[in-house]
Amino acid sequence: MTAESAEIKKGRKFEQVLNGAREVFMRDGFEGASVDDIAKAAGVSKATLYSYVPDKRLLFSEVAKAECNRQADGAIAEIDINAPAEVNLAAAARHLVGFFLSDFGTQVFRICLSEAHRFPDLGKRFYQSGPAMVRERMIPVLRYYVDKGELEIEDFELAVNQFAELCKSDLFVRKLCGLQNDFAKADVDQVIEGAVEMFVARYGVRKTA
């Protein structure tokens, strides 16, 4: 059974299963994570685990999806439609940079990158729950500011993709390569401010005298 053909069945202990899987995947990686260990960490039997999620790849993608949803919900909750575009872009950047530099975000990226060539459906699901979700959540916000006359964007998908990449900068690469795990607030703020400034310089409506 592939992860694409498998189905998730949610129930009373579904969150327990996700939390247990998250703990084990982050500790042991995708390949090293055993169903026995996940069931133990979740406090459920293997039968119960399989009744909810019958495929390990699908379980991993659900863990990633749940975390991405949590981050996206947090970012959306901070949006103030009365604030200038720069304010909400900075809030979005703060969440994106925070996720990229988190142990969870880095590990998920590493796992998907290392396993996608063997399990393409795993990479596809990660893309849908990560980059595709960012576009889905941010495009309506950008459209709002285009309608307000603060931004001028023709290709919204390209604009969101560019913004997400600006939020990675060199810090994400350093974290991904294991060169650095902790980052000074000033360095993180510099990435956030730089991403917003560059995005607005490209897509902001220029005021005429």
N, C-alpha and C positions, 0 to 999 in steps of 0.2 A: 504494500500500500504506500503510495506517495503522499507527501504532505498536501498536495493539491487535491487529491481525491478523498483524503480523510476529512472527517467532520468533528467539530467541537460540540460537546454537549455540556452546557453550563448547569450547575446545581449548587447545593448548599455549601459544598466544600471546594468549589472551583477556585476561589480566591486563595485558599490554603495551598492548593496545588501550584498556582502561579507563584506565590511567595516562596515556596520550597524550591521550585524550579529555578527561580531567580537566584537564590542563594547558591545552589549547586553549580549552575552555569557560570556564574561569576567567579566561583572558586576553582572549578576544574576545567572550564572551557566546554565547548560543545562535544568534542570527541570523548573527553575524559568523564563527562557527566553520565552516570549510570541511572537507569530507571529505579533501581533499588535505593540509591542514595537520595534521589528526588522524592520518592515516596516517603522515605524516613524523615527527611527534612520537612516535608509537608504534613507529616503526622497522619498519613492515610495508607491504605493497603495498595499494592500494585494493581489489584483489580479495580479499585476505585479510581486510581490515576488513569488507567487505560479506558475506563468508562467515560471519562471526561475528554481526554485527549489521547487518541490511539497512536500518535506518531511523535517521536522526539523532536523532529524538525518543526512540526506544527506547534508543539509546546514552546519551543524556543522563540518562534515568531510571535506567539501570543504574549510571551513575557516582554519582548521588545515593543510590541504594539501597545501594551498596557502602559509601559513607561513613557512612550512617545505621546500617548493620549494625555497622560497626567501632566507632562510638560506643556503640551499645547493648551490644555484647559487652564493651566496657571497663567500662561501668557495672555490668553484671551480675556481672562478675568481682570487683568490689569489695564485693559484698553479703556481709555477715556475719550469718547468721541468728540468731546469739546476741546481736547488738547490738540496742539499742532502735530503735524505728521512726525516731526523729529522726536517728539516725546514718546509716541507709541512705537516708533521704529527702534528707539533705544531700549524700550521694555522688551520688545521681541528679541533684539540682539542679546540682551542680558540672559534670557532663557536659552537661546541657541548656544551661546558661548559656554554657559554653565553646563549644558548637556554634553557638548563636545569635550569639555575638560573633565567631566565626571568619570569616575572609574567605570561606572556602568556603561556610559556612552562609548568610551574607548574600547571596552571589552566587547561590546556588541558589534562595533565596527570591525574589530580584529577577527572575531569569529565568523562574521558573514563574509569578510574578504577571503578568509582562508578556506571556507567550506563551499562558497558559491560555485566554484568550478566543478565540484562533485555533485552538489545538490542545487541546481539552478533555481528550483522552486523556493528554496530557502532565501536566496538572494533577492528573488522577485518579491517575496513577502516582506522582507526587510525594507526594500525600496518603497513599497506601498505604504508601510507603516511609518516610514521616516521621511525621506525627501518629498514623496508625493503628498504626505499629510501636511507638511510645512506649506507647500504650495496651496493646498486646499484651504487651509486656515488663513493664510496671509493675503491671498488674492482679493477676497472681499474687502479687506481693510485698505488695500492699495486702491481698489476701485472707488471706495468712499472718498479718499483724498484726491483722486483724479476728478471726481464729480464736483468736489469742493474747489477745484482749481489750484490745489497746492502741489500736485504732482502731474506729470505728463508722461504717460506710459502707453505704449502700443502693444508690446509683447509682455503680458503679465507673467507668464511662466518663466521667461528669460530673466525678468527683473527679480523675481523671488529667488531663482537659482543663484543669481549673482550676489544677492544679499546674503544668502546662506554661506556662500564661499568666502565672502568678506569676513564673516563672523568666525571662520576657522583660523585664518591668518597663519602665522608660524607657530603659535602656541599649540594648536591642535596637532600639528605635525611632530612637534617636540614631545608631546604627551604620547602620541601614537608610537613613536620610535623608542620610547622609554628613556629619553634624554632628561626629562623633567616631569615630576609629578605634582609639585606644588607651585603655584603662581601668585606673585604679588598682586594685590588689588589694583595697584597703579598700572600694571601691565595688562590686566584684564580690561580695565576701564579704557585704556588706550585703544585696544582692539574694538571695543564697543563704539567708542566715539568716532574712531576712524571709519568703521563700517557705515555708520549713519551719515557722516560728513561726505564720504565718497558717493553713497547712494543718492543723497539729496543733490550733490553737485551734478550727477548724471541725470536724475529724473525730476528734480525740483523745478517748479515754474519760476523763471527769472522775472523779477519785478522790473518794470520799465519806469523811468523817471517821468 
